[in-house]
Amino acid sequence: MLAIMPAAVFTFYLIVLATGYWLRFLNLTYLKAHRRTVPAEFQGALDSAQLEKISDYTLANSRVGIVESIIGNLITMIFLFAGLLGVYDK
């Protein structure tokens, strides 16, 4: 039973990560498709050019955040699931 537990935790961890990255992907895809479309609530307060600049910044910032997140998650997985946590603890 204990031998199965690390594999189950690892699988669950991967499912949670994949779901989070999928949701980010969907959000960024929507933003790319509608980056010039000003919502009705913001008509008059924001024009298409401003929204495009904001969207471009958000896309660039999100790309950097995703790379940063992937690297951080890889390091976490190596420490937790490859046995480096015990080595680090010593």
C-alpha positions in Angstrom: 0.0 0.0 0.0 2.8 2.4 0.9 4.6 1.8 -2.4 1.5 2.8 -4.4 1.1 6.1 -2.4 4.0 8.0 -4.0 2.8 7.1 -7.5 -0.7 8.2 -6.7 0.4 11.5 -5.2 2.7 12.1 -8.2 -0.2 11.3 -10.6 -2.6 13.6 -8.7 0.1 16.3 -8.7 0.5 16.0 -12.5 -3.3 16.1 -13.0 -3.5 19.3 -10.9 -0.6 20.9 -12.8 -2.0 19.9 -16.2 -5.4 21.3 -15.3 -3.9 24.6 -14.2 -1.8 24.9 -17.4 -4.8 24.0 -19.6 -6.9 26.7 -17.9 -4.1 29.3 -18.5 -3.9 28.2 -22.1 -7.6 28.7 -22.6 -7.5 32.1 -20.9 -4.5 33.3 -23.1 -6.2 31.9 -26.2 -9.3 33.9 -25.5 -7.3 37.0 -24.7 -5.4 36.7 -28.0 -8.7 36.3 -29.9 -10.4 39.3 -28.2 -7.5 41.6 -27.4 -9.0 44.5 -29.4 -12.7 44.0 -28.4 -13.6 46.5 -25.7 -16.4 45.0 -23.5 -19.6 47.0 -23.3 -18.9 47.9 -19.7 -15.7 49.7 -20.6 -16.9 51.6 -23.7 -15.9 55.2 -23.5 -13.4 54.5 -20.7 -11.0 52.4 -22.8 -10.3 52.4 -26.5 -9.2 49.5 -28.7 -5.6 50.7 -28.9 -5.3 50.9 -25.1 -6.9 47.5 -24.7 -4.5 46.0 -27.2 -1.5 47.4 -25.3 -2.8 46.0 -22.1 -3.5 42.7 -23.7 -0.1 42.5 -25.2 1.5 43.2 -21.8 -0.7 40.6 -20.1 0.2 38.0 -22.8 4.0 38.7 -22.5 3.8 38.7 -18.7 1.8 35.5 -18.7 4.3 33.7 -20.9 7.1 34.6 -18.6 5.0 33.5 -15.6 4.3 30.1 -17.3 8.0 29.5 -17.9 8.8 30.5 -14.3 6.0 28.2 -13.0 7.2 25.2 -15.1 10.7 25.6 -13.8 9.5 25.9 -10.2 7.3 22.9 -10.5 10.0 20.8 -12.0 12.3 21.7 -9.2 9.6 20.9 -6.7 8.9 17.5 -8.3 12.6 16.6 -8.3 12.9 17.4 -4.7 9.7 15.7 -3.6 9.6 12.6 -5.9 13.3 11.9 -6.8 14.4 11.7 -3.2 16.4 15.0 -3.1 14.4 16.2 -0.1 16.0 13.7 2.2 19.4 14.6 0.8 18.7 18.3 1.3 17.5 17.6 4.8 20.7 16.0 5.8 
